[in-house]
Amino acid sequence: MTVDATPDPSRRRSRLSLLLRLLHREYAVGIETALAEAGYGDIRSGDAKVFPFVPPEGIQIRDLAIRAGVRKQTMAQSVHQLEQAGYLERRPNPRDGRSRLIVLTERGAAVRPLAAGAGDLIEKRWAELTSPEEFETLHTLLRRLLDRIGEADPDAADRLTSIDGDRLD
């Protein structure tokens, strides 16, 4: 008996990473649309990743890149674009005179609640498309997986930390 090593495409299960990427893209489009409708249409789609990770006291680009999960060069480009648009500014780092901290301007700080509200609406819609119970189960399982990844890998734990040092909500 020979076994065909080529899986039947009709029975092939999509990779979780692909499903998560597609959901993230849908989420990003929803946030971008909401921000544009609120008058923040100059935020490029890839640059919105900066806002959730900038603490009030500021952050170095290197640390911002780690938290956002992008390369330092990619983050530097986003920071430059958002700085030019008036959402961010660079300030001297009081703990290290050789470096600068990225901080939100008043305009940048105004983006956060709008994006959070849009995110809430997106998640509410997704819960309605499945069911509130199924959506909560999905959230709980993903949260548990992230927590366990962080427990098993200290480097991953750093990437999975929010701006206040707690786990992401």
Protein Blocks (a to p, Z undefined) as FASTA:
>chain_A
ZZdfbdcfklpccdfklmmmmmmmmmmmmmmmmmmmnopambcfklmmmmmmmcfkopaf
klmmmmnopafklmmmmmmmmmmnopaccdddfklmkbccddddfklmmmmmmmmmmmmm
mmmmmmmmmcmklmmmmmmmmmmmmmmmmmmmmklmmmmpcfkopacZZ
